[in-house]
Amino acid sequence: MTGASRRSARGRIKSSSFPGGDEGSDSLPYPPSIRRGKGKELVSIGAFKTNLKILIGLIILGIIVIYFVINRLVRHGLLYDESQKPRVITPFPAPKLMDLSMFQGEHKESLYWGTYRPHVYFGVRARTPLSLVAGLMWLGVKDEMYVMRHFCENSDDLSTFGWREHNGRDFGRQELVENDMILETSFVKSKGDSLGYGGDWAVRIDVKNKGLNDDVKRSAHLFFYLADEGGNVLNLGHDNLDFQGSSLLVSGSREDVGDWQIHLKSQNQLETHYSGFKTPHIYNLSDLVQQNLALQARKFGRLQLSDTSEDSSNIYIFQISGRLPFTIDIPFVSGIKGESSNMEKRLTSLTGLPLSDLLKKKRKEFDTKFEECFNLSEKHDSETLGVGKTAIANMLGGIGYFYGQSKIHVPKSTQPESRNDFLLYWPAELYTAVPSRPFFPRGFLWDEGFHQLLIWRWDFRITLDIVGHWLDLLNIDGWIPREQILGAEALSKVPEEFVVQYPSNGNPPTLFLVIRDLIDALRMEKFIASEKDEVLSFLERASVRLDAWFQWFNTSQKGKEIGSYFWHGRDNTTTRELNPKTLSSGLDDYPRASHPSEDERHVDLRCWMYLAADCMHSITGLLGKNDKLSKEDYNSTAKLLSNFNLLNQMHYDSDHGAYFDFGNHTEKVKLIWKEVIQENGQLSRQLLRKTFGKPKLQLVPHVGYVSFFPFMSRIIPHDSPILEKQLVLLSNRSILWSDYGIVSLAKTSSMYMKRNTEHDAPYWRGPIWMNMNYMILSSLHHYSIVDGPYREKSRAIYTELRSNLIRNVVRNYYESGYIWEQYDQVKGTGKGTRLFTGWSALTLLIMSEDYPIF
């Protein structure tokens, strides 16, 4: 360190501190490297002062850089003083649900490994942030060219794919059909003699011809990979280039499972190659493989991996090629202690005939449990039962584990919105079902309540685990981000404009649907004593978070009138949307008031709030809470929101016999083509919104799903003439009825099947959605079993609607190979994204006539 950099506050220090300095000198001494010597100056005083100025400048520049770096970290929630931490990214201050003892020990270990990567065609990982990850790719053919299959994509045009059986815990069997090839992937876990946490597991991949004679030989190229997200080095086996029926592919060591190995075994003649990479990312792994293959093809004319690896590789891909048909077994063993005899026994139990026997046993157990849970065998034919099994298998097989930080919108200035106007939520994990593996392979808040209506009937502990993960995402204000895009792989599937979440916007609190269902199951004694204790323990801890969630809705989304609510987040400045979307409602483009304002009253949100208040009242009563005031508050809110007269005053239109939203509205709005001068001075033709009439405060006259929320909530008395009008509307072929289900928007609506923008096709403006039809059926079933003048009419509509829905879903499945997101309002054909086994899987509960009591 130079003398200049150690200058005291007074501007001088004693020269005796340095070698060669003159005692008492007022001038700064030279460091040894530039001291005077033999009467000759090596560096002039002027030059030294110049150097000093440069040094001071660099220090100032460094301070400025550090300031801006820290400021940027703070802005994005990566660094902050805890006392100044923004509320929106502050976790709710209560014990986490996932810390409950019921989620520890055997339960946690039993769910450690799983097919928790729904976005890929086949993948395995552990429920831990930096996991060992396995997956499968293969070379498919499209337009006479090879293409890599890895991530589930609608554009891949597979004839069909999805789980045929899956129990959510330790077994699943999936079938994928592409052109003339069938891949069957099976996954099974075995604790047995394993000493590793979570046990051993095995993957079996059967590859065969579809409808072709086995004499017609064709080759298949599979790529099985192992990646360590934590960057731990993987050790390549020694016999990967000369496969003789059995091979150690790769091994390693991890803190969670100890020493581990993964092997390849097959009775078929196969050719194997490999490639190793060192990278922290796996979301672009298929690109790395394709680049490696392309380079080899150019150099040597061979379609094979390079048989090379980078130093300290944390990812290995193994190419397994052979002529169809062939079968490969890939066992994973962990907690290895060095005893070879036990090791061989464990490998043998997870390969060959023992593995075949284990998979047969698991398939039989799945069929037995399916019958026990849903009791369908005497009600439906084999084709319908097959769709029912597909529904529950894909719901369970679509459960994923994610870890990361949500991006939360927080304006940094009064300037126009910027892509950098966000903070990062705290790092969080999420164990959740997903709506669709190809298109929505991540967590959606309002979808999840519908998912759990099905899952809890199969395994209530999985449901409690999933709901607990969601409630642990609650922030200090009681808000939960509605769409969870956690981790690099999830982010890679979502357009940037949809990533940031808005803390002013809610989403239907459908978790109350499943919680109330569980409470009703407790009352009906559907659980044994130990199971009841688990549910009560969960509700005890969850109640404080559920209360905060309820209070967030009850304050942030309330309207101007007592008992009114409106969804926030609608764009009141848009010039492109025919009717500004209400994404927060979950019903996206369903028509609301033409001119968004705080005067709006949304009848669906009012009914969701009734569900939440009534559910909270039930929880406080069930738990015997001493806080009498809270219990009475919930009760009074529930009574207010179920007040039939008040509901009718706010939302009922007697001319239509329907319930409507209220707001600043005109029907005289159109999209018209206009020529617009862009910023670069060029002229472009755009489809823009134009209003031809002055809006006024009124009921919004669009009959559709929203109009039936009071009916679905069973607020309408069983003997009310309004109930009859609702039944007439539902069954009117000119309005809502179709041979395939209830359409989302009346055929008489001015918005029926209208595009919302040039690029937005109608979504909730006509097509048939299974979650809403399930809720309508549920209420029809309710009104058909209670005494009243409309009991028989309710029964007749219920019977026909149920039959129509089941028949159409089953028909589409066998014609297209998939369960769909929505169904066409005219022809009943599947629409939207396929393999939509989120709430469309509620078809299974329709088959079993299993509905929430409410």
BELDAVEN-V969059 format. One record per residue. N is the residue number from 1. SS is DSSP state (H for helix, E for strand, - for the rest). Layout:
BEGIN
n=N ss=SS
n=N ss=SS
END
This chain:
BEGIN
n=1 ss=-
n=2 ss=-
n=3 ss=-
n=4 ss=H
n=5 ss=H
n=6 ss=H
n=7 ss=-
n=8 ss=-
n=9 ss=-
n=10 ss=-
n=11 ss=-
n=12 ss=-
n=13 ss=-
n=14 ss=-
n=15 ss=H
n=16 ss=H
n=17 ss=H
n=18 ss=-
n=19 ss=-
n=20 ss=-
n=21 ss=-
n=22 ss=-
n=23 ss=-
n=24 ss=-
n=25 ss=-
n=26 ss=-
n=27 ss=-
n=28 ss=-
n=29 ss=-
n=30 ss=-
n=31 ss=-
n=32 ss=H
n=33 ss=H
n=34 ss=H
n=35 ss=-
n=36 ss=-
n=37 ss=E
n=38 ss=-
n=39 ss=-
n=40 ss=E
n=41 ss=-
n=42 ss=-
n=43 ss=-
n=44 ss=-
n=45 ss=H
n=46 ss=H
n=47 ss=H
n=48 ss=H
n=49 ss=H
n=50 ss=H
n=51 ss=H
n=52 ss=H
n=53 ss=H
n=54 ss=H
n=55 ss=H
n=56 ss=H
n=57 ss=H
n=58 ss=H
n=59 ss=H
n=60 ss=H
n=61 ss=H
n=62 ss=H
n=63 ss=H
n=64 ss=H
n=65 ss=H
n=66 ss=H
n=67 ss=H
n=68 ss=H
n=69 ss=H
n=70 ss=H
n=71 ss=H
n=72 ss=H
n=73 ss=H
n=74 ss=H
n=75 ss=H
n=76 ss=-
n=77 ss=-
n=78 ss=-
n=79 ss=-
n=80 ss=-
n=81 ss=-
n=82 ss=H
n=83 ss=H
n=84 ss=H
n=85 ss=-
n=86 ss=-
n=87 ss=H
n=88 ss=H
n=89 ss=H
n=90 ss=-
n=91 ss=E
n=92 ss=-
n=93 ss=-
n=94 ss=-
n=95 ss=-
n=96 ss=-
n=97 ss=H
n=98 ss=H
n=99 ss=H
n=100 ss=-
n=101 ss=H
n=102 ss=H
n=103 ss=H
n=104 ss=-
n=105 ss=H
n=106 ss=H
n=107 ss=H
n=108 ss=H
n=109 ss=H
n=110 ss=H
n=111 ss=-
n=112 ss=-
n=113 ss=E
n=114 ss=E
n=115 ss=-
n=116 ss=-
n=117 ss=-
n=118 ss=-
n=119 ss=-
n=120 ss=E
n=121 ss=-
n=122 ss=-
n=123 ss=E
n=124 ss=E
n=125 ss=E
n=126 ss=E
n=127 ss=-
n=128 ss=-
n=129 ss=-
n=130 ss=-
n=131 ss=-
n=132 ss=E
n=133 ss=E
n=134 ss=E
n=135 ss=E
n=136 ss=E
n=137 ss=E
n=138 ss=E
n=139 ss=E
n=140 ss=E
n=141 ss=E
n=142 ss=E
n=143 ss=-
n=144 ss=-
n=145 ss=E
n=146 ss=E
n=147 ss=E
n=148 ss=E
n=149 ss=E
n=150 ss=-
n=151 ss=E
n=152 ss=-
n=153 ss=-
n=154 ss=H
n=155 ss=H
n=156 ss=H
n=157 ss=-
n=158 ss=-
n=159 ss=-
n=160 ss=E
n=161 ss=E
n=162 ss=E
n=163 ss=E
n=164 ss=E
n=165 ss=E
n=166 ss=E
n=167 ss=-
n=168 ss=-
n=169 ss=-
n=170 ss=-
n=171 ss=E
n=172 ss=E
n=173 ss=E
n=174 ss=E
n=175 ss=E
n=176 ss=E
n=177 ss=E
n=178 ss=E
n=179 ss=-
n=180 ss=-
n=181 ss=E
n=182 ss=E
n=183 ss=E
n=184 ss=E
n=185 ss=E
n=186 ss=E
n=187 ss=E
n=188 ss=E
n=189 ss=E
n=190 ss=E
n=191 ss=-
n=192 ss=-
n=193 ss=-
n=194 ss=-
n=195 ss=-
n=196 ss=-
n=197 ss=-
n=198 ss=-
n=199 ss=-
n=200 ss=E
n=201 ss=E
n=202 ss=E
n=203 ss=E
n=204 ss=E
n=205 ss=E
n=206 ss=E
n=207 ss=E
n=208 ss=E
n=209 ss=E
n=210 ss=-
n=211 ss=-
n=212 ss=-
n=213 ss=-
n=214 ss=-
n=215 ss=-
n=216 ss=-
n=217 ss=-
n=218 ss=-
n=219 ss=E
n=220 ss=E
n=221 ss=E
n=222 ss=E
n=223 ss=E
n=224 ss=E
n=225 ss=E
n=226 ss=E
n=227 ss=E
n=228 ss=E
n=229 ss=-
n=230 ss=-
n=231 ss=-
n=232 ss=-
n=233 ss=-
n=234 ss=-
n=235 ss=E
n=236 ss=E
n=237 ss=-
n=238 ss=-
n=239 ss=-
n=240 ss=-
n=241 ss=-
n=242 ss=-
n=243 ss=-
n=244 ss=-
n=245 ss=-
n=246 ss=E
n=247 ss=E
n=248 ss=E
n=249 ss=E
n=250 ss=E
n=251 ss=E
n=252 ss=E
n=253 ss=E
n=254 ss=E
n=255 ss=-
n=256 ss=-
n=257 ss=-
n=258 ss=E
n=259 ss=E
n=260 ss=E
n=261 ss=E
n=262 ss=E
n=263 ss=E
n=264 ss=E
n=265 ss=E
n=266 ss=-
n=267 ss=-
n=268 ss=-
n=269 ss=-
n=270 ss=-
n=271 ss=E
n=272 ss=E
n=273 ss=E
n=274 ss=E
n=275 ss=E
n=276 ss=E
n=277 ss=E
n=278 ss=-
n=279 ss=-
n=280 ss=-
n=281 ss=-
n=282 ss=-
n=283 ss=-
n=284 ss=-
n=285 ss=H
n=286 ss=H
n=287 ss=H
n=288 ss=H
n=289 ss=H
n=290 ss=H
n=291 ss=H
n=292 ss=H
n=293 ss=H
n=294 ss=H
n=295 ss=H
n=296 ss=H
n=297 ss=H
n=298 ss=H
n=299 ss=H
n=300 ss=H
n=301 ss=-
n=302 ss=-
n=303 ss=-
n=304 ss=-
n=305 ss=-
n=306 ss=-
n=307 ss=-
n=308 ss=E
n=309 ss=E
n=310 ss=-
n=311 ss=-
n=312 ss=-
n=313 ss=-
n=314 ss=-
n=315 ss=E
n=316 ss=E
n=317 ss=E
n=318 ss=E
n=319 ss=E
n=320 ss=E
n=321 ss=E
n=322 ss=E
n=323 ss=E
n=324 ss=-
n=325 ss=-
n=326 ss=E
n=327 ss=E
n=328 ss=E
n=329 ss=E
n=330 ss=E
n=331 ss=E
n=332 ss=E
n=333 ss=E
n=334 ss=E
n=335 ss=-
n=336 ss=-
n=337 ss=-
n=338 ss=-
n=339 ss=-
n=340 ss=H
n=341 ss=H
n=342 ss=H
n=343 ss=H
n=344 ss=H
n=345 ss=H
n=346 ss=H
n=347 ss=H
n=348 ss=H
n=349 ss=H
n=350 ss=-
n=351 ss=-
n=352 ss=H
n=353 ss=H
n=354 ss=H
n=355 ss=H
n=356 ss=H
n=357 ss=H
n=358 ss=H
n=359 ss=H
n=360 ss=H
n=361 ss=H
n=362 ss=H
n=363 ss=H
n=364 ss=H
n=365 ss=H
n=366 ss=H
n=367 ss=H
n=368 ss=H
n=369 ss=H
n=370 ss=H
n=371 ss=H
n=372 ss=H
n=373 ss=H
n=374 ss=H
n=375 ss=-
n=376 ss=-
n=377 ss=-
n=378 ss=-
n=379 ss=-
n=380 ss=-
n=381 ss=-
n=382 ss=H
n=383 ss=H
n=384 ss=H
n=385 ss=H
n=386 ss=H
n=387 ss=H
n=388 ss=H
n=389 ss=H
n=390 ss=H
n=391 ss=H
n=392 ss=H
n=393 ss=H
n=394 ss=H
n=395 ss=H
n=396 ss=H
n=397 ss=H
n=398 ss=-
n=399 ss=-
n=400 ss=E
n=401 ss=E
n=402 ss=E
n=403 ss=E
n=404 ss=E
n=405 ss=-
n=406 ss=-
n=407 ss=E
n=408 ss=E
n=409 ss=E
n=410 ss=-
n=411 ss=-
n=412 ss=-
n=413 ss=-
n=414 ss=-
n=415 ss=-
n=416 ss=-
n=417 ss=-
n=418 ss=-
n=419 ss=-
n=420 ss=-
n=421 ss=-
n=422 ss=E
n=423 ss=E
n=424 ss=E
n=425 ss=-
n=426 ss=-
n=427 ss=-
n=428 ss=E
n=429 ss=E
n=430 ss=E
n=431 ss=E
n=432 ss=E
n=433 ss=-
n=434 ss=-
n=435 ss=-
n=436 ss=E
n=437 ss=-
n=438 ss=-
n=439 ss=-
n=440 ss=E
n=441 ss=-
n=442 ss=-
n=443 ss=E
n=444 ss=E
n=445 ss=H
n=446 ss=H
n=447 ss=H
n=448 ss=H
n=449 ss=H
n=450 ss=H
n=451 ss=H
n=452 ss=H
n=453 ss=H
n=454 ss=H
n=455 ss=H
n=456 ss=H
n=457 ss=H
n=458 ss=H
n=459 ss=-
n=460 ss=H
n=461 ss=H
n=462 ss=H
n=463 ss=H
n=464 ss=H
n=465 ss=H
n=466 ss=H
n=467 ss=H
n=468 ss=H
n=469 ss=H
n=470 ss=H
n=471 ss=H
n=472 ss=-
n=473 ss=-
n=474 ss=-
n=475 ss=E
n=476 ss=-
n=477 ss=-
n=478 ss=-
n=479 ss=-
n=480 ss=-
n=481 ss=-
n=482 ss=-
n=483 ss=E
n=484 ss=E
n=485 ss=-
n=486 ss=-
n=487 ss=-
n=488 ss=H
n=489 ss=H
n=490 ss=H
n=491 ss=H
n=492 ss=-
n=493 ss=-
n=494 ss=-
n=495 ss=-
n=496 ss=H
n=497 ss=H
n=498 ss=H
n=499 ss=-
n=500 ss=-
n=501 ss=E
n=502 ss=E
n=503 ss=-
n=504 ss=-
n=505 ss=-
n=506 ss=-
n=507 ss=-
n=508 ss=-
n=509 ss=-
n=510 ss=-
n=511 ss=H
n=512 ss=H
n=513 ss=H
n=514 ss=H
n=515 ss=H
n=516 ss=H
n=517 ss=H
n=518 ss=H
n=519 ss=H
n=520 ss=H
n=521 ss=H
n=522 ss=H
n=523 ss=H
n=524 ss=-
n=525 ss=-
n=526 ss=-
n=527 ss=-
n=528 ss=-
n=529 ss=H
n=530 ss=H
n=531 ss=H
n=532 ss=H
n=533 ss=H
n=534 ss=H
n=535 ss=H
n=536 ss=H
n=537 ss=H
n=538 ss=H
n=539 ss=H
n=540 ss=H
n=541 ss=H
n=542 ss=H
n=543 ss=H
n=544 ss=H
n=545 ss=H
n=546 ss=H
n=547 ss=H
n=548 ss=H
n=549 ss=H
n=550 ss=H
n=551 ss=H
n=552 ss=H
n=553 ss=H
n=554 ss=H
n=555 ss=H
n=556 ss=H
n=557 ss=-
n=558 ss=E
n=559 ss=-
n=560 ss=-
n=561 ss=-
n=562 ss=-
n=563 ss=-
n=564 ss=-
n=565 ss=E
n=566 ss=-
n=567 ss=-
n=568 ss=-
n=569 ss=-
n=570 ss=-
n=571 ss=-
n=572 ss=-
n=573 ss=-
n=574 ss=-
n=575 ss=-
n=576 ss=-
n=577 ss=-
n=578 ss=-
n=579 ss=-
n=580 ss=-
n=581 ss=-
n=582 ss=-
n=583 ss=H
n=584 ss=H
n=585 ss=H
n=586 ss=-
n=587 ss=-
n=588 ss=-
n=589 ss=-
n=590 ss=-
n=591 ss=-
n=592 ss=-
n=593 ss=-
n=594 ss=-
n=595 ss=E
n=596 ss=-
n=597 ss=-
n=598 ss=-
n=599 ss=-
n=600 ss=-
n=601 ss=E
n=602 ss=-
n=603 ss=H
n=604 ss=H
n=605 ss=H
n=606 ss=H
n=607 ss=H
n=608 ss=H
n=609 ss=H
n=610 ss=H
n=611 ss=H
n=612 ss=H
n=613 ss=H
n=614 ss=H
n=615 ss=H
n=616 ss=H
n=617 ss=H
n=618 ss=H
n=619 ss=H
n=620 ss=H
n=621 ss=H
n=622 ss=H
n=623 ss=H
n=624 ss=-
n=625 ss=-
n=626 ss=-
n=627 ss=-
n=628 ss=H
n=629 ss=H
n=630 ss=H
n=631 ss=H
n=632 ss=H
n=633 ss=H
n=634 ss=H
n=635 ss=H
n=636 ss=H
n=637 ss=H
n=638 ss=H
n=639 ss=H
n=640 ss=H
n=641 ss=H
n=642 ss=-
n=643 ss=-
n=644 ss=H
n=645 ss=H
n=646 ss=H
n=647 ss=H
n=648 ss=H
n=649 ss=H
n=650 ss=H
n=651 ss=H
n=652 ss=E
n=653 ss=E
n=654 ss=-
n=655 ss=-
n=656 ss=-
n=657 ss=-
n=658 ss=E
n=659 ss=E
n=660 ss=-
n=661 ss=-
n=662 ss=E
n=663 ss=E
n=664 ss=E
n=665 ss=E
n=666 ss=-
n=667 ss=-
n=668 ss=-
n=669 ss=E
n=670 ss=E
n=671 ss=E
n=672 ss=E
n=673 ss=E
n=674 ss=E
n=675 ss=E
n=676 ss=E
n=677 ss=E
n=678 ss=-
n=679 ss=-
n=680 ss=-
n=681 ss=-
n=682 ss=-
n=683 ss=E
n=684 ss=E
n=685 ss=E
n=686 ss=E
n=687 ss=E
n=688 ss=E
n=689 ss=E
n=690 ss=E
n=691 ss=E
n=692 ss=-
n=693 ss=-
n=694 ss=-
n=695 ss=-
n=696 ss=E
n=697 ss=E
n=698 ss=E
n=699 ss=E
n=700 ss=-
n=701 ss=-
n=702 ss=-
n=703 ss=-
n=704 ss=E
n=705 ss=H
n=706 ss=H
n=707 ss=H
n=708 ss=H
n=709 ss=H
n=710 ss=H
n=711 ss=H
n=712 ss=H
n=713 ss=-
n=714 ss=-
n=715 ss=-
n=716 ss=-
n=717 ss=-
n=718 ss=-
n=719 ss=-
n=720 ss=-
n=721 ss=H
n=722 ss=H
n=723 ss=H
n=724 ss=H
n=725 ss=H
n=726 ss=H
n=727 ss=H
n=728 ss=H
n=729 ss=H
n=730 ss=H
n=731 ss=H
n=732 ss=-
n=733 ss=-
n=734 ss=-
n=735 ss=-
n=736 ss=-
n=737 ss=-
n=738 ss=-
n=739 ss=-
n=740 ss=-
n=741 ss=-
n=742 ss=-
n=743 ss=-
n=744 ss=-
n=745 ss=E
n=746 ss=-
n=747 ss=-
n=748 ss=-
n=749 ss=-
n=750 ss=-
n=751 ss=-
n=752 ss=-
n=753 ss=-
n=754 ss=-
n=755 ss=-
n=756 ss=-
n=757 ss=-
n=758 ss=-
n=759 ss=-
n=760 ss=-
n=761 ss=-
n=762 ss=-
n=763 ss=-
n=764 ss=-
n=765 ss=-
n=766 ss=-
n=767 ss=-
n=768 ss=E
n=769 ss=-
n=770 ss=H
n=771 ss=H
n=772 ss=H
n=773 ss=H
n=774 ss=H
n=775 ss=H
n=776 ss=H
n=777 ss=H
n=778 ss=H
n=779 ss=H
n=780 ss=H
n=781 ss=H
n=782 ss=H
n=783 ss=H
n=784 ss=H
n=785 ss=H
n=786 ss=-
n=787 ss=-
n=788 ss=-
n=789 ss=-
n=790 ss=-
n=791 ss=H
n=792 ss=H
n=793 ss=H
n=794 ss=H
n=795 ss=H
n=796 ss=H
n=797 ss=H
n=798 ss=H
n=799 ss=H
n=800 ss=H
n=801 ss=H
n=802 ss=H
n=803 ss=H
n=804 ss=H
n=805 ss=H
n=806 ss=H
n=807 ss=H
n=808 ss=H
n=809 ss=H
n=810 ss=H
n=811 ss=H
n=812 ss=H
n=813 ss=H
n=814 ss=H
n=815 ss=H
n=816 ss=H
n=817 ss=-
n=818 ss=-
n=819 ss=-
n=820 ss=E
n=821 ss=E
n=822 ss=E
n=823 ss=E
n=824 ss=-
n=825 ss=-
n=826 ss=-
n=827 ss=-
n=828 ss=-
n=829 ss=-
n=830 ss=E
n=831 ss=E
n=832 ss=E
n=833 ss=E
n=834 ss=E
n=835 ss=-
n=836 ss=-
n=837 ss=-
n=838 ss=-
n=839 ss=H
n=840 ss=H
n=841 ss=H
n=842 ss=H
n=843 ss=H
n=844 ss=H
n=845 ss=H
n=846 ss=H
n=847 ss=H
n=848 ss=H
n=849 ss=-
n=850 ss=-
n=851 ss=-
n=852 ss=-
n=853 ss=-
n=854 ss=-
END
